[in-house]
């Protein structure tokens, strides 16, 4: 089975760059230049990965992600943004986005993100994601734990353990505001 990816971004150069990178990684790539078309494509086809810009004409990327999840489309989503905010990060993570790609980005950065995803795909199936993340945190590998936990959150958005571990992870990364937000979110799901 070939891997398929969908890129939803209104900037032609971004779509072209991501398409080239993904094709080099073995993906068949479809693109959309707005949220409405992206939603239609995501509903018509099965994708292993979606790259989604936050700032889109008509429908925001956050709303596209909300509608994808509302339609039970659980494809891993990588958020693309030139305007990173804590609110967007929290909203999109709670909706199951697995990571952020901040504009401008390089082909090397895209390759790194894709290689992290492949590591997640081959991680030990016997250990639960929070157990794997705890091990990574104990070994000072907060960035790897963050990727794993975001992926786990997309599968189990009501698991308070994941929110608590995300809080610990952000704390290790020195992002105390994010840590506090995930700690508060954890209490909602207990």
C-alpha positions as CSV (number, residue, x, y, z in Angstrom):
1,X,0.0,0.0,0.0
2,X,1.4,3.4,-0.9
3,X,1.5,6.2,1.6
4,X,-0.6,9.2,0.9
5,X,-0.3,12.7,2.2
6,X,-2.5,15.8,1.9
7,X,-1.2,19.3,2.1
8,X,-3.6,22.1,2.9
9,X,-1.9,25.5,2.5
10,X,-2.8,28.6,0.5
11,X,0.8,29.4,-0.4
12,X,1.9,27.7,-3.6
13,X,5.6,27.6,-2.7
14,X,4.9,25.8,0.5
15,X,2.7,23.3,-1.3
16,X,5.5,22.7,-3.9
17,X,8.3,22.4,-1.3
18,X,6.3,20.0,0.9
19,X,5.2,18.0,-2.1
20,X,8.8,17.5,-3.3
21,X,9.9,16.5,0.3
22,X,7.0,14.0,0.7
23,X,7.5,12.5,-2.7
24,X,11.2,11.9,-1.9
25,X,10.0,10.1,1.3
26,X,7.7,7.8,-0.8
27,X,4.4,9.6,-0.4
28,X,1.8,10.1,-3.1
29,X,0.7,13.8,-2.5
30,X,-2.5,15.7,-2.9
31,X,-2.8,19.4,-2.3
32,X,-5.6,21.9,-1.5
33,X,-5.2,25.7,-1.4
34,X,-8.1,26.3,1.1
35,X,-9.8,24.6,4.0
36,X,-13.0,23.7,2.2
37,X,-11.2,21.8,-0.6
38,X,-8.9,20.2,2.0
39,X,-11.9,18.9,4.0
40,X,-13.5,17.5,0.8
41,X,-10.4,15.7,-0.2
42,X,-9.8,14.3,3.3
43,X,-13.4,13.0,3.3
44,X,-13.0,11.4,-0.1
45,X,-9.6,9.6,0.3
46,X,-7.6,7.9,3.1
47,X,-4.3,9.7,4.0
48,X,-1.5,8.6,6.3
49,X,-0.5,12.3,7.0
50,X,-2.0,15.8,6.6
51,X,0.0,19.0,6.6
52,X,-2.4,21.8,7.6
53,X,-1.8,25.6,7.6
54,X,-3.4,27.5,10.4
55,X,-4.1,30.7,8.4
56,X,-6.3,29.7,5.5
57,X,-8.9,31.7,3.5
58,X,-12.6,31.2,4.6
59,X,-12.0,28.4,7.1
60,X,-9.1,28.5,9.6
61,X,-6.8,25.5,9.9
62,X,-8.0,25.0,13.5
63,X,-11.6,24.8,12.3
64,X,-10.5,22.4,9.5
65,X,-8.9,20.2,12.2
66,X,-12.0,20.4,14.4
67,X,-14.2,19.3,11.4
68,X,-11.9,16.5,10.5
69,X,-12.1,15.1,14.0
70,X,-15.9,15.7,14.1
71,X,-16.1,13.5,11.0
72,X,-13.9,10.9,12.7
73,X,-11.0,11.4,10.4
74,X,-8.1,10.5,12.7
75,X,-5.3,11.0,10.3
76,X,-2.1,12.4,12.0
77,X,-2.0,16.2,11.3
78,X,1.1,18.4,11.3
79,X,0.2,22.1,11.8
80,X,2.1,24.6,9.6
81,X,2.2,28.2,10.9
82,X,4.0,31.4,10.6
83,X,2.1,32.7,13.7
84,X,2.7,30.3,16.6
85,X,0.6,31.1,19.6
86,X,0.0,29.2,22.8
87,X,-3.8,29.2,22.2
88,X,-3.3,27.6,18.8
89,X,-0.9,25.1,20.1
90,X,-3.2,24.0,22.9
91,X,-6.3,24.0,20.7
92,X,-4.6,22.0,17.9
93,X,-3.0,19.6,20.3
94,X,-6.3,18.9,22.0
95,X,-7.7,18.2,18.6
96,X,-5.0,15.8,17.9
97,X,-2.3,17.6,16.0
98,X,0.9,15.7,16.5
99,X,3.5,18.5,15.9
100,X,4.1,22.0,14.6
101,X,6.2,23.1,11.6
102,X,7.0,26.8,12.0
103,X,7.4,28.9,8.8
104,X,9.8,29.4,7.3
105,X,11.1,25.8,7.4
106,X,13.7,23.9,5.5
107,X,13.7,20.6,3.7
108,X,15.9,19.3,6.5
109,X,13.3,20.2,9.1
110,X,10.6,18.4,7.2
111,X,12.8,15.4,6.9
112,X,13.4,15.5,10.7
113,X,9.7,15.6,11.4
114,X,9.0,12.7,9.1
115,X,11.8,10.6,10.6
116,X,10.3,11.3,14.1
117,X,6.9,10.0,12.8
118,X,8.5,6.8,11.5
119,X,10.2,6.3,14.9
120,X,6.8,6.4,16.5
121,X,5.5,3.9,14.0
122,X,8.1,1.3,15.0
123,X,8.1,2.0,18.7
124,X,7.5,-0.9,21.0
125,X,3.9,-2.0,20.8
126,X,4.0,-3.7,24.2
127,X,4.5,-0.5,26.2
128,X,1.7,2.1,26.5
129,X,2.5,5.5,25.1
130,X,2.6,7.2,28.5
131,X,5.1,4.5,29.7
132,X,7.3,5.1,26.7
133,X,7.1,8.9,27.3
134,X,7.9,8.5,31.0
135,X,11.1,6.6,30.0
136,X,12.1,9.2,27.5
137,X,11.5,12.0,30.2
138,X,13.6,10.1,32.7
139,X,16.4,10.0,30.1
140,X,16.1,13.7,29.4
141,X,14.6,13.2,25.9
142,X,11.8,15.7,26.3
143,X,11.5,16.5,22.5
144,X,11.0,12.8,21.7
145,X,8.5,12.4,24.5
146,X,6.6,15.4,23.1
147,X,6.2,13.8,19.7
148,X,5.1,10.5,21.2
149,X,2.6,12.2,23.6
150,X,1.0,14.4,20.9
151,X,0.5,11.3,18.8
152,X,-1.0,9.5,21.9
153,X,-3.2,12.4,22.6
154,X,-4.7,12.2,19.1
155,X,-5.7,8.5,19.8
156,X,-6.8,9.1,23.4
157,X,-7.9,12.7,23.8
158,X,-9.6,12.1,27.2
159,X,-6.7,10.4,28.9
160,X,-5.5,12.6,31.8
161,X,-2.2,10.7,32.1
162,X,-1.2,12.0,28.7
163,X,-2.1,15.6,29.7
164,X,0.0,15.3,32.9
165,X,3.0,13.9,31.0
166,X,2.6,16.7,28.4
167,X,2.8,19.2,31.3
168,X,6.0,17.5,32.6
169,X,7.4,17.5,29.1
170,X,6.8,21.2,28.6
171,X,8.2,21.9,32.0
172,X,11.4,20.0,31.1
173,X,11.5,22.1,27.9
174,X,11.3,25.3,29.9
175,X,7.8,26.2,28.5
176,X,6.1,26.8,31.8
177,X,2.9,28.4,30.4
178,X,2.3,25.4,28.2
179,X,3.0,23.1,31.2
180,X,0.4,24.9,33.3
181,X,-2.2,24.7,30.5
182,X,-1.8,20.9,30.1
183,X,-1.8,20.5,33.9
184,X,-5.2,22.3,34.0
185,X,-6.4,20.2,31.0
186,X,-5.5,17.1,32.9
187,X,-7.9,18.0,35.7
188,X,-10.8,18.2,33.2
189,X,-10.4,14.6,32.2
190,X,-9.9,13.1,35.7
